[in-house]
Amino acid sequence: MLIREETMAVHKAYFLHTNPRSWVRASLPKCCATAHETLQQMPDEQLQGLAWQQRDERLQAAVTACQERRWRETTGVDVADSYFTLVIPVYNEEQSLPSFFSTLMLADIPSSVHATIIFITNACHDSSNSLIDAFLARQGDVKEEMLRGDFLDSHINPYVKTVKLGNLTFMHVDTSTPGKGHALRTGNCIARSCGHTIAMCIDANDYIEPDAVRLLFHSAHRTFRRRPEHSDVVIFSGTGCGERRASSMKKIMDSVEVRKRHLIEDRSGYILGCLMAWNTEWLDSIGGPLGIALEDYALGVLARIYGYRIGVVEEARIWSYDANAFTDLLETRTRYVRGMLQVLYSLQYTAGAVKIVQRDSFYMRNWRERLRHLFRRSRQDILSFPRYLVTFLVWEYAIRRGRRDFWRDPENPTWKKIASTR
């Protein structure tokens, strides 16, 4: 592929500095197949003798045509009939944003799709805002517009920056209100104002595979209705994949955290908040997401309480880093306990909410039930009892810390950053 020197001089190149190596191994074949398909549509002999601008236009046309074909084949929907909003909450993500931008641009979304991609910076005090503004400037002419609507956020900046790239609209919304739940509420309001029934979310410190958005859109478009009915699926999660950075504790962490030895038997009730899609009309009908720390899981609880269902798109994958230090593991589990308590607190400890939370998470049951759960699992695999016991004790310590943190501030919507997962 030929690259103009003046293009490289004007446009800063983004690199995949922080992407997990496993993401590279999983995504590189997909990217190579895409590039090969595009180049087949535009042989070298057709480019020879053309000016740089003409080559660029020919290649861009070939890229767009291939993207549109893949979109139709995966989703079953023509690009002209594809509408959705993609919400990207950002909270002090200056380290991951450059690589995230690259990953997003590899997401294989045709510019002919009617999509609004919203970066929502909430209470950022690093360089995230300037990084996003610079990214938008590289996509085209940036305009400043007045944000209209009732967002229930008195601290939101009423002026937003937007840029058009074909039918794609990139938008940067800023607020000093912390919490991802508030960002999702704002994103849902904007999505509905655009007439979109489908909204998605990607966290800015995680990395989607190139076909993840297409696959998630396919399931959402096939399922979501403008007037959802009981038993409808109203939320879809993608599949989370983790990689643990090398550390002195890595082998121990791998052993403790090995699948099916964390004492949680069924994770079907958990929502993968870093990659999900939801029905915007349904979310508006329940008053929007809860402004708490575990807002994604709370959405799943609310859906089930009201008789709706949640689903998983296993093929849509996103990569992140797992904790590789024991202190970070404790912090992760502590925040789950605090988040679960916030869910129950926000829903006033209703019987339905308590039943769902305790069924999903054994550590939210009373001491006797937690101990019974440990012994029952150990009888099924007696040789793993030492690992189960260690996991159980870690959870017990996390329960104490999580309760302490909850009672200090029951409505705190944010998390403490966990170093090894960034």
Buried (B, 14 or more C-beta within 10 A) or exposed (E): EEEEEEEEEEEEEBEBEBBBEBBEEBBEEBBEEBEEBBBEBBEEEEBEEEEEEEBBEBBEEBBBBBBBBBBBEBBEBEBEEBBBBBBBBBBBBBBBBBBBBBBBBBBBBBBBBBBBBBBBBBBBEBBBBEBBBBBBEBBBEBEEEEBEEEBBBEEBBEEBBBBBEBBBBBBBBBBBBBBBBBBBBBBBBBBBBBEBBBBBBBBBBBBBBBBBBBBBBBBBBEBBEEEBEEEBBBBBBBBBBBBBBEBEBBEBBEEBBEEEBBBBEEEEBBBBBBBBBBBBBBBBEBEBBBBBBBBBBBBBBBBBBBEBBBBBBEBBBBBBBBBBBBEBBBBBBBBBBBBBBBBBBBBEEEEEBBEBBBEBBBBBBEEEEBEEBBEEBBEEEEEBBEBBEBBBEBBBEBBEBBBEBBEEEEEBBBBEEBEBBE
